[in-house]
Structure formats: C-alpha cells, structure tokens
Amino acid sequence: MPEKKIIAVVGATGAQGSGLVRAIMNEPDGGFTARAITRNVDSPKAQELAALGVEVVAADLDDVSSLERAFDGAYGAYCVTFFWEHFSPEKEIQHATNMATAAKTMGVQHVIWSTLEDTRRWVPLDDDRMPTLMGSYKVPHFDAKGESDHVFPDLGVPTTFLLTSFYWDNLVHFGMGPKEDPDGNLTLTMPMGEGKLPGIAAEDIGRAAYAIFKRGDELIGQTVAVAGEHLTGEEMAAALARAFGREVRYNAIEPEVYRGLGFPGAEDLGNMFQFYRDFEDVFCSRRDMIAARALLPSLQTFDSWLSKNANQIPRE
Ligand SMILES: NC(=O)c1ccc[n+]([C@@H]2O[C@H](COP(=O)([O-])OP(=O)(O)OC[C@H]3O[C@@H](n4cnc5c(N)ncnc54)[C@H](OP(=O)(O)O)[C@@H]3O)[C@@H](O)[C@H]2O)c1
C-alpha cells in the first residue's frame, strides 16, 4: 500500500483545523493522514486528537524553525492565522510569512491558505463610509489576510487560496447569538440591513480543505470560496425561531452603533458587517454556492447546522 500523504494542520485544535483533521481521519483509506500542530501537545484538545490516532506536534507561528520541523516530510499544509488571539494585523502578516517560508524550505507540495478579502480594494483608506482602524486598515482581520495572499506565490509555494465565510458557530462561541431584550423578546442583532450574509458551519471549512487536497494539484494557484448558504438577518432569525420553537426578531442596527458597542473588536466587526451589507454583490458572488457544493456536496445549510447545534446557542 502506498504511504499516506501527510497534511500538517496549523490550528488543529481550532475550528477550521480540527474540521480538516477529523475529515482526514474519518477516511482511513483516503490516502492522507493528519499531523496536528499545536503550541501545547498536552492540552485537552490536543490529547483528544492524539486519542484519534493523530500525530500531534508542537510549533508556534512566531517561530519559523518550529514550523519547519512541523512541516518536515509533509505533502501538504493547512495554513491559517489567528487574529482574535492577538488583535494584530501586522502579526497575522508575519505569521503568514513564517508559514510560507517554512513551507518553501521544507518543500511542501500543496499549501491551502485560509484567507479573506482585503476590503481596501473596494473601500480605500480615504473612503469615509467606514472609519480607518489601526492606522491603515478598514476591516483589520480581513485586510491582513488578503494582504498576505502574495507571500505564498512570491516564495514559489504551490498554494490554493481558500476564501472562508462567517461561521454560524459564532452564535455559540462568539457572543453573536440572539439575546432577550428588556421586553423578553429574543432578538438577533446584526448591522446588516437587508444584506445577505454568506455563512458556514466552521467544520465545513476543514472538510472543504480536505476535498481540495483530494483533487491533487488541480486547484493549485486558484481561489476557492466556501459558504453553506447566503442568508439575510430576517432569514437567519426565522431559521432560529423554527429551531427554538419561539419567536426570534431580527434587529438591524446601524454599523456605527455596532462599532460603538465597546467590546474588543467591535469596530473591526462593525466595519466587517458594513462591508457585507454595502458590498453584498462582491462578497456573495465570490462565494458561489453551486461551485462550493460541487466541491463539497455535503456542505451544511443553516437549518441542518441548527438541527445539531441550536441547543448550544445561549439565548439569555
Ligand atoms: N469566526 C468567524 O466567523 C471566522 C470566519 C472566517 C475566518 N475566521 C478567521 O479564522 C481564524 C481563526 O481560526 P479558527 O477559528 O480555526 O481558530 P480558533 O478556533 O479560534 O482556534 C485558535 C487556534 O489557534 C491556534 N494558535 C493560536 N496562536 C497560535 C500560534 N502562535 N501558533 C500556533 N497555533 C496558534 C490554537 O492552537 P493551540 O492553542 O492548540 O496552540 C488554536 O488551534 C481567525 O483569524 C479569524 O479571522 C473566522
């Protein structure tokens, strides 16, 4: 039997990476095996992966030589950065550069780079529809990823660019679920007006990445976008109401109100939602549902994701 191709997975204990690790391990005859990269091989999440039979190795995106060791002998690498760990776009760009450098040095044959739009292409810094943040960004956690796209091809690393979408899991883990207003009405608040939001089950990003690796070199050099569904706030609230068995109202506040909510990242997310709303055509057309389902026919819809996860969504 031919040796299995190793896919080194950055963020293997996180939302995107764990979806990929599990997709690979769920198909023992698929020709691939996963190498999980974590800063702490003893953490409960890392141990959970080890119990599945996954090789778990230590590396830190700050440390190129640790990445080189983690990529050694790997056919492929899944590369993602972690804005919400440090809130620094410059650090994301450095981390992308470190991964590209290690992939080049170790001769990785296929990198999937998890990216998002550089919104400054559509909203230049002098466009005052939304404020410039952190000196030179509009949506820092998007822009830094898009700005990093070039580092992989610049180094000659064979790369597929995976454009991701809003995780529905944010309703569970990121405090974005419906909340009760003072009158006891359950309310989903998003500053999106009537715009459509391309969303996805986070684990499906990893499952889509696996489908890309399985295509061999067919998608190298290409941008592949994934979303499970494009839904308005009203449609999301209606789906939540069906899942909860009680009314959920959509509350479309203005982006500037959202930016002022005061939690860490509120300005970044306010600009992000405004970008979705004001550039719905750009954002949705790049995430073509037919192409995404052709890549991964089992992509979950919001309803199918809710059927498994609605009970985890806080609703206080
Ligand atoms: N939330 C959304 O809707 C959404 C949508 C699209 C894209 N994104 C982007 O997704 C990215 C986060 O990915 P995720 O959601 O899969 O992550 P996550 O679930 O938040 O998990 C964080 C991961 O980061 C790893 N990590 C953090 N710092 C590290 C470092 N210095 N070196 C190595 N590993 C490090 C952690 O591993 P250990 O702790 O085990 O070391 C962990 O696996 C963000 O940049 C975000 O902008 C989010």
The ligand as an SDF file (V2000), in Angstrom:
LIG
                    3D

 48 52  0  0  0  0  0  0  0  0999 V2000
  -15.2600   33.4230   13.3150 N   0  0  0  0  0  0  0  0  0  0  0  0
  -15.5300   33.5180   12.0160 C   0  0  0  0  0  0  0  0  0  0  0  0
  -16.6770   33.6650   11.5960 O   0  0  0  0  0  0  0  0  0  0  0  0
  -14.4100   33.4170   11.0210 C   0  0  0  0  0  0  0  0  0  0  0  0
  -14.7400   33.2930    9.6820 C   0  0  0  0  0  0  0  0  0  0  0  0
  -13.7000   33.2180    8.7440 C   0  0  0  0  0  0  0  0  0  0  0  0
  -12.3830   33.3010    9.1680 C   0  0  0  0  0  0  0  0  0  0  0  0
  -12.1060   33.4240   10.5100 N   0  0  0  0  0  0  0  0  0  0  0  0
  -10.7070   33.5150   10.9160 C   0  0  0  0  0  0  0  0  0  0  0  0
  -10.3280   32.2760   11.4660 O   0  0  0  0  0  0  0  0  0  0  0  0
   -9.1250   32.4920   12.2130 C   0  0  0  0  0  0  0  0  0  0  0  0
   -9.1190   31.6010   13.4190 C   0  0  0  0  0  0  0  0  0  0  0  0
   -9.2340   30.2610   13.0370 O   0  0  0  0  0  0  0  0  0  0  0  0
  -10.0810   29.2380   13.9290 P   0  0  0  0  0  0  0  0  0  0  0  0
  -11.4370   29.8470   14.1430 O   0  0  0  0  0  0  0  0  0  0  0  0
   -9.9790   27.9150   13.2820 O   0  0  0  0  0  0  0  0  0  0  0  0
   -9.2740   29.2860   15.2950 O   0  0  0  0  0  0  0  0  0  0  0  0
   -9.8110   29.0400   16.7830 P   0  0  0  0  0  0  0  0  0  0  0  0
  -10.9300   28.0450   16.7930 O   0  0  0  0  0  0  0  0  0  0  0  0
  -10.0370   30.3720   17.4040 O   0  0  0  0  0  0  0  0  0  0  0  0
   -8.5710   28.3450   17.4740 O   0  0  0  0  0  0  0  0  0  0  0  0
   -7.4230   29.0480   17.7310 C   0  0  0  0  0  0  0  0  0  0  0  0
   -6.3040   28.1900   17.2500 C   0  0  0  0  0  0  0  0  0  0  0  0
   -5.1410   28.9980   17.1910 O   0  0  0  0  0  0  0  0  0  0  0  0
   -4.0170   28.2060   17.4780 C   0  0  0  0  0  0  0  0  0  0  0  0
   -2.9580   29.1710   17.7190 N   0  0  0  0  0  0  0  0  0  0  0  0
   -3.1090   30.4060   18.2450 C   0  0  0  0  0  0  0  0  0  0  0  0
   -1.9320   31.0630   18.2650 N   0  0  0  0  0  0  0  0  0  0  0  0
   -1.0260   30.2150   17.7410 C   0  0  0  0  0  0  0  0  0  0  0  0
    0.3600   30.3230   17.4930 C   0  0  0  0  0  0  0  0  0  0  0  0
    1.0610   31.4260   17.8240 N   0  0  0  0  0  0  0  0  0  0  0  0
    0.9940   29.2800   16.9470 N   0  0  0  0  0  0  0  0  0  0  0  0
    0.3180   28.1450   16.6250 C   0  0  0  0  0  0  0  0  0  0  0  0
   -1.0130   27.9970   16.8320 N   0  0  0  0  0  0  0  0  0  0  0  0
   -1.6680   29.0220   17.3800 C   0  0  0  0  0  0  0  0  0  0  0  0
   -4.5220   27.4270   18.6580 C   0  0  0  0  0  0  0  0  0  0  0  0
   -3.7800   26.2790   18.8840 O   0  0  0  0  0  0  0  0  0  0  0  0
   -3.1930   25.8290   20.3520 P   0  0  0  0  0  0  0  0  0  0  0  0
   -3.8760   26.6650   21.4100 O   0  0  0  0  0  0  0  0  0  0  0  0
   -3.5280   24.3740   20.4410 O   0  0  0  0  0  0  0  0  0  0  0  0
   -1.7540   26.1210   20.2420 O   0  0  0  0  0  0  0  0  0  0  0  0
   -5.9400   27.0620   18.1570 C   0  0  0  0  0  0  0  0  0  0  0  0
   -5.8920   25.8780   17.3960 O   0  0  0  0  0  0  0  0  0  0  0  0
   -9.1080   33.9770   12.5820 C   0  0  0  0  0  0  0  0  0  0  0  0
   -8.0120   34.6270   12.0180 O   0  0  0  0  0  0  0  0  0  0  0  0
  -10.4150   34.5130   12.0020 C   0  0  0  0  0  0  0  0  0  0  0  0
  -10.2800   35.8100   11.4830 O   0  0  0  0  0  0  0  0  0  0  0  0
  -13.0820   33.4540   11.4410 C   0  0  0  0  0  0  0  0  0  0  0  0
  1  2  1  0
  2  3  2  0
  2  4  1  0
  4  5  1  0
  4 48  2  0
  5  6  2  0
  6  7  1  0
  7  8  2  0
  8  9  1  0
  8 48  1  0
  9 10  1  0
  9 46  1  0
 10 11  1  0
 11 12  1  0
 11 44  1  0
 12 13  1  0
 13 14  1  0
 14 15  2  0
 14 16  1  0
 14 17  1  0
 17 18  1  0
 18 19  2  0
 18 20  1  0
 18 21  1  0
 21 22  1  0
 22 23  1  0
 23 24  1  0
 23 42  1  0
 24 25  1  0
 25 26  1  0
 25 36  1  0
 26 27  1  0
 26 35  1  0
 27 28  2  0
 28 29  1  0
 29 30  1  0
 29 35  2  0
 30 31  1  0
 30 32  2  0
 32 33  1  0
 33 34  2  0
 34 35  1  0
 36 37  1  0
 36 42  1  0
 37 38  1  0
 38 39  2  0
 38 40  1  0
 38 41  1  0
 42 43  1  0
 44 45  1  0
 44 46  1  0
 46 47  1  0
M  CHG  2   8   1  16  -1
M  END
$$$$
